[in-house]
Amino acid sequence: MKSMSNRLFLTFMLLLGTILAVLMIVIGQLFPVYIEQYNEQATTEIRTSMDQVIDERKMDLTKEDQEALYAAQAMERDESLLNYVRARLYGVLAILFTITLILIAIISRYMIRNFTAPIDNVTDTALELAKGNYRARAQENEHERMIPLSHSINILARNLQDITTIREVEEERLKTLIENMGSSLMMIGREGNISIVNRVFLERFGMQLDDVQGKVFRTIGLPKSLEQFIDHVFLTEMPYRQQIKMEVQQELYNKEVYGAPVIGDHGRWLGVVIVMHDITELVRLEQIRKDFVANVSHELRTPITSIKGFSETLLDGAYKDEKMLISFLEIIYKESNRLQMLIQDLLELSKIEQHGFTVNIMPMGLQDVLIRGAELTAPRLDEKNMSFQVDIERDVQVMGDANRIIQIVTNLITNAITYSPENTTVSIRLKENETHGIIEIEDQGIGIEKHEIARVFERFYRVDRARSRNSGGTGLGLAIVKHLVEAHHGRIQVESEVGIGTKMIVMIPKN
C-alpha cells in the first residue's frame, strides 16, 4: 500500500508549496513599499550631503538648479539600486525556497514513511486475511501507537488460522466418515437439489458424482419407492423409517431407509437427509433360516411318520403276516437309513459352516480323485443302465484335501445320476489353466431353469423335489459341495439348459 504514503506526501508537499508560493507573492508585493521607504531615506541623505558640498564650495545655485541636481542624482541612484536589490532579493528568495522545500520534503518524507508504514503493513495483512491467507502476519514495530493495532491484527490472524485448521480437520473427518460408512447417504436441499452423496450411494445405484450433484432427486432415475419415501419426508417434515424393496440394475434389494429433516440455526429448515441400510443379505438369511426350519421339519416328519405308522400297524397285529412283516420292516429300514443320512448331512454341513473350519491342504493329483469318485458311484450308475465318459489327458496337480475333493466329486456325480434318465451318459473331464485345476461333470438330465441356478446351492433346495426324494437325496449335497470348494479357495460354476443337461465346473487352485 505505497500509494497511501505517496498520496499523503504529495498532498503535504502541494500544500507546503502553495504556502511558500503565497509567501513569495506577498513578499514580492511588499517589495515596492520597502523600496519606496528606502528611496525617501536615501533622498534625504543625498540632499544633506549635496547641501554640505555646495556650502563648502560656496556655489551660487538657484533653487531650481538645486532641485534638478537632486532629482538627477536620485534617479540615477534609484535605478541602479533598484535593479541590484531586486536581483539579489529574487535570487535569495529562490535559493531559500528551494532549500526550504528540499529540507521539508526530506523531513516530511521520513516522518510520513514512519507514520504510514505500519498502517500500510497492517492494511496489507488485512487484505491477505480477506483473501483467505491466514498465515499472514503484521510487523509489530517499536511505535507505541501502532503496537496495539498490529498486535490485534496478528491475534485475529492466529485465531482465524486456528479456526480454519479446526474446520479443515472436522471437514476431513466428516468426509472420511461419510465416504467410508457402509450405508448409502444422500442430503437433499429445500428445493429438492441433491447436495451431498457418498461413495456407497453412487456404487449402489451405478452413478457418477457429476450425474447427481446439484440435480433434482426426481430427475436422476431413483426407484419410485425411494422417491415416494423422500416425498413423504418432505411433506411431513418429520423423521421417518421404512423398509422398502427396490430394483436397481435388474437386481432386487431390500433397504431400511431412514429420513429426517435437517434443521439449521434459529430453526431454519435446510432440507432432508436420507440414509439407506442394505438389509438384502439379512432378509435373505432370514428367509433361508425360515426355509431351513420348514424343510428340516418336513424332511424329518416324512421318515418319522412312515416309521411310526408302519410300527403301529405291526403292533396292531400285522406282524403275524410274514410277507407284510418283511415288507414293512424293509420300509422302516429304508426310512431309518434316509433319516440317518439326513442327520449325517446336517451334522456335516453344520461342521463345515462353523467358524474356523479348514481343510488339510497339500499337493495332490486330481486324476486319482476322479477315478475314485467314479468307482464309488458306479453301482448307482449301473442301476439306471448309465455309463461314464471320461476325458482325462493327463494328471493335474493342485493344492487340496484329497478326502474332501473325493466328497465333492462323489456328490456331484451322484447328483448327475439322480437327475438323469436311464440309458444316458455322465461325462467327467479334467482340465487346467494357469492358476486352477478344472473338474467338469456333465449330465444329460432335466436341466435347470436360469432363474433357479443361483438357488441350487441352498440347503434343501431341489429342482425336482419328487425325483430327488424318491432317490433318497437329502437336498444338502450341493450346499456341502459349495462350502468345501470355498474352503479350498476355489470356485464352482453351473451351466445348464432345460431338457439338455447340466454341467458342474469346479476350479481348485494349483498353489
matplotlib code that plots the C-alpha trace (Angstrom):
import matplotlib.pyplot as plt

x = [0.0, 2.7, 0.1, -1.2, 2.1, 2.8, -0.6, -0.1, 3.4, 2.3, -0.7, 1.6, 4.2, 1.5, 0.1, 3.5, 4.5, 1.3, 2.0, 5.6, 4.4, 1.8, 4.5, 6.8, 3.9, 3.3, 7.0, 7.0, 4.1, 5.7, 9.0, 7.9, 6.9, 10.2, 12.0, 9.9, 10.8, 14.4, 14.3, 12.8, 15.5, 18.2, 16.9, 17.1, 20.7, 21.7, 20.1, 22.0, 25.3, 24.9, 23.9, 27.2, 29.2, 27.5, 28.1, 31.8, 32.5, 30.2, 28.5, 25.7, 22.9, 19.3, 16.7, 15.5, 19.1, 19.5, 16.2, 17.2, 20.6, 18.9, 16.5, 19.1, 21.3, 18.4, 17.1, 20.5, 21.0, 17.4, 17.5, 20.8, 20.0, 16.5, 17.9, 20.6, 18.3, 15.6, 18.1, 19.6, 16.3, 14.8, 17.9, 18.0, 14.3, 14.7, 17.6, 15.7, 12.6, 14.4, 16.5, 13.4, 11.3, 14.0, 14.6, 10.9, 10.4, 13.1, 11.9, 8.2, 9.0, 10.8, 8.0, 5.2, 7.0, 7.4, 3.8, 2.2, 4.5, 2.8, -0.6, 0.4, 1.7, -1.5, -3.6, -1.7, -2.1, -5.8, -6.2, -4.3, -6.6, -9.6, -8.2, -8.0, -4.3, -4.5, -0.7, -0.1, 1.3, 1.7, 5.0, 4.9, 7.3, 8.6, 6.0, 3.8, 0.7, 1.0, 1.7, -1.9, -3.2, -0.5, -0.9, -4.6, -4.3, -1.9, -4.2, -7.0, -4.9, -3.8, -7.4, -8.6, -5.8, -6.7, -10.4, -9.6, -7.4, -10.0, -12.7, -10.5, -9.8, -13.5, -14.5, -11.9, -13.2, -16.8, -15.9, -14.0, -16.9, -19.5, -17.4, -16.5, -19.8, -21.4, -24.7, -25.8, -26.3, -27.9, -28.7, -31.3, -31.8, -35.0, -35.6, -35.1, -31.5, -29.0, -26.1, -24.3, -24.0, -21.4, -19.4, -21.6, -24.7, -23.0, -21.8, -25.3, -27.1, -24.3, -24.0, -21.2, -21.0, -21.5, -24.8, -26.3, -24.6, -26.9, -29.6, -33.2, -33.6, -36.6, -34.5, -31.7, -33.6, -34.1, -36.5, -40.1, -40.4, -37.4, -38.8, -42.1, -40.3, -38.4, -41.6, -43.2, -40.3, -40.6, -44.3, -44.3, -41.0, -40.7, -38.2, -39.5, -38.2, -39.4, -38.2, -38.7, -37.9, -36.3, -35.0, -31.5, -29.8, -32.3, -31.5, -33.9, -32.6, -34.2, -33.3, -34.1, -34.4, -34.3, -35.1, -35.1, -35.3, -32.1, -32.6, -30.1, -29.6, -32.6, -34.8, -34.2, -35.3, -32.4, -33.7, -33.7, -31.0, -31.7, -29.7, -30.2, -29.0, -28.8, -30.5, -30.8, -28.5, -30.2, -33.6, -32.1, -30.6, -33.8, -35.7, -33.1, -33.5, -37.2, -37.0, -34.4, -36.6, -39.6, -37.6, -35.9, -39.3, -40.8, -37.8, -37.8, -41.5, -41.8, -39.5, -40.6, -44.3, -43.5, -41.6, -44.3, -47.2, -45.7, -44.6, -48.1, -49.5, -47.2, -48.0, -51.7, -51.2, -49.7, -46.5, -48.4, -48.4, -44.8, -44.8, -46.4, -43.9, -40.9, -42.3, -43.0, -39.6, -37.9, -39.8, -38.8, -35.2, -35.2, -36.8, -34.4, -31.4, -32.9, -33.2, -29.7, -28.3, -30.2, -28.9, -25.3, -25.6, -26.9, -24.0, -21.6, -23.0, -23.0, -19.4, -18.3, -20.2, -18.6, -16.1, -12.6, -13.3, -10.3, -9.2, -5.9, -4.4, -1.4, -0.1, -2.3, -3.3, -6.9, -6.8, -6.9, -9.7, -11.9, -11.3, -12.1, -15.3, -16.4, -15.8, -17.8, -20.8, -20.6, -23.3, -25.9, -24.9, -25.5, -28.9, -30.0, -28.1, -26.0, -22.3, -19.3, -17.5, -14.1, -11.8, -8.5, -5.5, -3.0, -3.0, -3.3, -1.5, -3.4, -3.3, -6.2, -7.6, -8.0, -10.7, -12.8, -12.3, -13.5, -16.5, -17.1, -16.8, -19.0, -21.8, -21.7, -21.7, -24.5, -26.5, -25.9, -27.1, -30.1, -31.4, -30.6, -32.9, -31.9, -29.5, -27.7, -24.1, -22.3, -19.2, -16.2, -13.4, -10.2, -8.7, -6.4, -5.5, -2.6, -4.0, -6.6, -7.2, -10.7, -13.2, -16.2, -19.1, -21.8, -25.1, -27.9, -30.6, -33.6, -31.5, -32.1, -34.0, -31.8, -33.6, -33.1, -29.3, -28.5, -30.5, -29.3, -26.7, -29.2, -30.0, -32.9, -33.5, -34.5, -35.1, -37.4, -38.5, -40.3, -37.5, -34.7, -36.8, -37.6, -34.0, -33.1, -31.5, -31.4, -31.2, -27.9, -25.4, -24.8, -24.7, -21.9, -20.1, -20.2, -18.7, -16.0, -15.0, -14.9, -12.8, -10.2, -10.4, -11.8, -15.0, -17.9, -20.0, -23.2, -24.1, -27.4, -30.2, -33.6, -34.1, -30.5, -28.4, -26.3, -22.5, -20.9, -17.4, -15.2, -11.9, -9.3, -6.2, -2.9, -0.9]
y = [0.0, 2.5, 4.7, 5.9, 7.3, 8.7, 10.4, 11.8, 13.0, 14.7, 16.3, 17.7, 19.0, 20.6, 22.3, 23.4, 24.6, 26.6, 28.2, 29.1, 30.4, 32.6, 33.8, 34.7, 36.6, 38.5, 39.3, 40.4, 42.7, 44.3, 44.8, 48.2, 49.5, 48.7, 50.3, 53.5, 53.9, 53.2, 55.9, 58.5, 57.9, 57.8, 61.1, 62.9, 61.7, 62.8, 66.3, 66.7, 65.6, 67.9, 70.9, 70.4, 70.2, 73.4, 75.3, 74.2, 75.3, 78.4, 77.6, 80.0, 77.9, 78.8, 76.7, 75.3, 74.2, 72.5, 70.6, 69.4, 68.3, 66.4, 64.7, 63.6, 62.2, 60.4, 59.0, 57.5, 56.0, 54.6, 52.8, 51.0, 50.3, 49.0, 46.6, 45.3, 44.9, 43.2, 40.7, 39.9, 39.6, 37.2, 35.1, 34.8, 34.0, 31.4, 29.7, 29.9, 28.5, 25.6, 24.7, 25.0, 22.9, 20.2, 20.1, 20.0, 17.3, 15.1, 15.6, 15.1, 12.0, 10.4, 11.3, 10.2, 6.9, 6.2, 7.1, 5.2, 2.2, 0.4, 1.3, 0.0, -3.2, -3.7, -2.9, -5.4, -8.1, -7.4, -7.8, -11.1, -12.3, -11.2, -13.4, -16.4, -16.3, -16.8, -17.2, -13.5, -11.5, -7.8, -6.4, -5.3, -2.2, 0.0, 2.8, 2.7, 3.9, 1.2, -1.8, -2.4, -2.4, -4.7, -7.0, -7.1, -8.0, -10.8, -12.2, -12.1, -13.9, -16.6, -17.1, -17.3, -19.8, -22.0, -21.9, -22.7, -25.6, -27.0, -26.6, -28.4, -31.2, -31.5, -31.4, -34.1, -36.3, -35.7, -36.5, -39.6, -40.8, -40.1, -41.8, -44.9, -45.6, -48.8, -47.2, -45.0, -41.4, -38.6, -35.0, -33.0, -29.2, -27.3, -27.1, -30.8, -30.5, -33.1, -31.5, -34.5, -38.2, -40.7, -43.3, -46.1, -44.4, -43.9, -47.6, -48.9, -47.0, -47.2, -43.4, -40.8, -37.8, -35.4, -37.2, -36.3, -33.3, -30.3, -32.2, -32.6, -36.0, -36.9, -36.4, -38.9, -42.1, -43.3, -46.1, -45.0, -46.4, -44.3, -41.2, -41.7, -42.1, -38.8, -37.1, -38.3, -36.9, -33.5, -33.4, -34.3, -32.7, -35.5, -38.3, -41.5, -45.0, -47.7, -51.0, -50.8, -53.1, -51.6, -52.8, -51.5, -52.5, -55.5, -56.7, -56.7, -55.1, -54.7, -51.4, -50.0, -46.3, -43.5, -39.9, -36.8, -33.1, -31.0, -28.0, -25.2, -22.3, -20.4, -23.3, -22.8, -25.8, -26.7, -29.9, -33.7, -36.4, -39.9, -42.9, -46.4, -49.6, -52.6, -55.5, -57.7, -60.2, -60.2, -60.7, -63.5, -65.2, -64.8, -66.4, -69.2, -69.8, -70.0, -72.3, -74.4, -74.9, -75.6, -78.0, -79.8, -80.2, -81.6, -83.8, -85.3, -85.6, -87.8, -90.7, -90.4, -90.6, -93.6, -95.4, -94.6, -95.6, -99.0, -99.7, -99.1, -101.3, -104.1, -103.7, -103.9, -107.5, -107.1, -108.9, -112.2, -111.9, -112.8, -111.2, -108.0, -108.0, -108.3, -105.6, -103.2, -103.8, -103.1, -99.8, -98.9, -99.8, -97.7, -94.7, -95.1, -95.0, -92.0, -90.4, -91.3, -89.8, -86.6, -86.3, -87.1, -84.4, -81.9, -82.6, -82.4, -79.1, -77.7, -78.7, -77.2, -73.9, -73.5, -70.6, -71.7, -74.8, -75.7, -78.5, -80.3, -78.8, -80.4, -81.1, -83.8, -85.1, -84.8, -87.8, -90.4, -88.5, -88.5, -92.3, -93.0, -90.9, -92.8, -96.2, -95.2, -94.1, -97.0, -99.1, -96.4, -95.8, -99.5, -99.4, -96.9, -98.6, -95.4, -95.0, -92.8, -90.8, -89.9, -87.3, -87.1, -86.4, -86.0, -85.6, -82.1, -81.2, -78.9, -77.8, -79.6, -82.2, -85.4, -86.8, -83.6, -83.4, -87.0, -86.0, -83.1, -85.3, -88.1, -85.6, -84.1, -87.4, -88.7, -85.6, -86.0, -89.6, -88.7, -86.0, -88.0, -90.5, -94.1, -95.1, -91.7, -90.7, -88.8, -87.0, -86.5, -84.2, -82.9, -79.7, -76.9, -73.3, -71.2, -70.9, -73.7, -77.4, -77.8, -80.6, -80.8, -83.2, -83.0, -85.0, -85.4, -84.8, -82.5, -79.3, -76.2, -73.0, -69.9, -68.2, -71.3, -71.7, -69.2, -71.2, -74.7, -74.4, -73.6, -76.1, -78.4, -76.7, -79.2, -78.7, -81.7, -82.5, -85.7, -87.3, -86.4, -87.5, -90.8, -91.3, -90.9, -87.5, -85.1, -81.8, -80.9, -82.3, -79.2, -76.9, -79.1, -79.1, -75.3, -74.9, -77.4, -75.7, -72.3, -73.9, -74.7, -71.1, -72.3, -71.6, -73.6, -72.7, -74.1, -74.2, -75.7, -75.9, -77.3, -80.7, -81.0, -81.3, -79.6, -79.0, -78.5, -76.8, -77.0, -74.9, -75.8, -73.5, -75.0, -73.2]
z = [0.0, -1.0, -2.7, 0.6, 1.7, -1.8, -1.8, 1.7, 0.7, -2.5, -0.7, 2.0, -0.5, -2.6, 0.4, 1.6, -1.9, -2.1, 1.2, 0.2, -3.2, -1.5, 0.9, -2.1, -3.7, -0.6, -0.2, -3.9, -3.3, -0.3, -2.1, -3.8, -0.4, 1.1, -1.9, -1.6, 2.1, 1.2, -1.6, 0.8, 3.3, 0.6, -1.0, 2.4, 2.9, -0.7, -0.1, 3.1, 1.5, -1.5, 0.6, 2.6, -0.7, -2.1, 1.2, 1.4, -2.2, -1.9, -5.1, -6.2, -7.5, -7.8, -6.1, -9.4, -10.2, -6.9, -7.3, -10.8, -9.4, -6.6, -8.9, -11.4, -8.7, -7.0, -10.3, -11.2, -7.8, -7.6, -10.9, -10.3, -6.7, -7.6, -10.2, -7.9, -4.9, -7.0, -8.5, -5.2, -3.5, -6.0, -6.1, -2.3, -2.2, -4.9, -3.1, 0.2, -1.3, -2.9, 0.2, 2.4, 0.1, -0.1, 3.6, 4.3, 1.7, 3.2, 6.7, 5.8, 3.7, 6.6, 9.0, 6.7, 5.9, 9.6, 10.2, 7.3, 7.0, 10.0, 8.6, 5.2, 6.7, 8.7, 5.6, 3.5, 6.3, 6.5, 2.7, 2.8, 5.6, 3.5, 0.6, 2.9, 3.6, 7.4, 7.7, 7.0, 10.0, 10.6, 11.8, 15.4, 15.4, 18.1, 17.7, 20.7, 18.9, 16.3, 18.5, 19.7, 16.1, 14.8, 17.8, 17.4, 13.7, 14.5, 17.2, 14.7, 12.1, 14.5, 15.6, 12.0, 11.2, 14.2, 13.3, 9.7, 10.8, 13.1, 10.4, 7.8, 10.2, 11.0, 7.4, 6.6, 9.4, 8.3, 4.7, 5.7, 7.9, 5.1, 2.4, 4.4, 6.1, 5.0, 4.3, 1.4, 2.3, 0.4, 1.5, -0.4, -0.1, 0.4, -3.4, -3.9, -5.2, -4.1, -2.2, -0.7, -1.7, -0.6, -2.4, -1.3, -2.7, -6.1, -6.2, -5.2, -7.9, -10.5, -10.9, -11.1, -8.9, -11.8, -12.6, -9.3, -7.7, -7.7, -9.6, -8.5, -7.0, -9.2, -12.4, -11.7, -12.0, -8.4, -7.8, -7.5, -3.9, -2.8, -4.5, -2.6, 0.7, 0.1, -0.8, 2.4, 4.5, 2.6, 3.2, 6.9, 7.9, 10.5, 10.9, 9.2, 8.9, 6.5, 4.9, 1.1, -1.7, -4.8, -8.1, -9.1, -12.3, -12.7, -9.2, -6.2, -3.0, 0.5, 2.1, 5.6, 4.8, 7.4, 6.5, 8.7, 8.2, 8.6, 10.9, 10.9, 13.3, 14.6, 13.5, 9.8, 7.7, 5.3, 3.7, 4.4, 4.9, 3.7, 5.0, 3.4, 5.1, 2.8, 4.6, 1.5, 2.9, 6.3, 4.6, 2.5, 5.5, 7.5, 4.6, 4.4, 8.1, 7.8, 4.8, 6.6, 9.7, 7.5, 5.3, 8.2, 9.8, 6.6, 5.8, 9.3, 9.5, 6.4, 7.5, 11.2, 10.1, 8.0, 10.7, 13.3, 11.0, 10.0, 13.5, 14.8, 12.0, 13.0, 16.7, 15.8, 14.5, 11.1, 12.3, 12.1, 8.3, 7.4, 4.0, 5.3, 8.2, 5.9, 3.6, 6.5, 8.0, 4.7, 4.5, 8.1, 7.4, 4.3, 6.1, 9.0, 6.6, 5.0, 8.4, 9.3, 6.0, 6.7, 10.2, 9.0, 6.2, 8.7, 11.1, 8.2, 6.9, 10.4, 10.9, 7.6, 8.3, 11.7, 12.0, 11.7, 9.6, 7.5, 5.1, 5.1, 2.0, 0.4, -3.1, -4.8, -8.2, -9.4, -11.7, -8.9, -7.1, -10.2, -10.8, -7.1, -7.3, -10.4, -8.7, -5.6, -7.7, -10.2, -8.5, -8.7, -12.3, -13.2, -11.5, -14.2, -17.0, -17.5, -18.5, -17.8, -20.5, -19.0, -20.7, -18.8, -20.9, -18.0, -14.3, -12.8, -9.6, -7.2, -3.6, -1.8, 0.6, -1.2, 1.0, 0.8, -3.0, -3.3, -1.3, -3.8, -6.8, -5.3, -4.5, -8.0, -9.8, -7.5, -8.3, -12.1, -11.9, -9.8, -12.3, -15.4, -17.2, -17.8, -20.7, -20.6, -20.1, -17.4, -18.7, -16.5, -17.7, -16.2, -17.5, -16.3, -16.8, -15.5, -12.0, -11.4, -12.0, -13.5, -12.9, -15.2, -14.5, -17.2, -17.3, -19.9, -17.3, -16.9, -16.7, -14.5, -15.3, -15.4, -12.5, -10.4, -11.0, -8.2, -5.7, -6.4, -3.6, -0.9, 1.7, 0.8, -2.5, -5.2, -8.8, -8.9, -5.4, -6.1, -8.1, -5.6, -2.6, -4.2, -5.0, -1.3, -1.6, 1.4, -0.5, 1.3, -1.2, -3.3, -0.2, 1.2, -2.1, -2.3, 1.3, 0.6, -2.7, -0.9, 1.9, -0.9, -2.0, -5.3, -7.3, -8.6, -11.7, -13.2, -16.9, -17.7, -20.3, -19.6, -21.2, -22.4, -19.2, -16.6, -16.3, -12.9, -13.2, -10.1, -10.1, -7.4, -7.1, -8.1, -5.4]

ax = plt.figure().add_subplot(projection="3d")
ax.plot(x, y, z, "-o")
ax.set_aspect("equal")
plt.show()
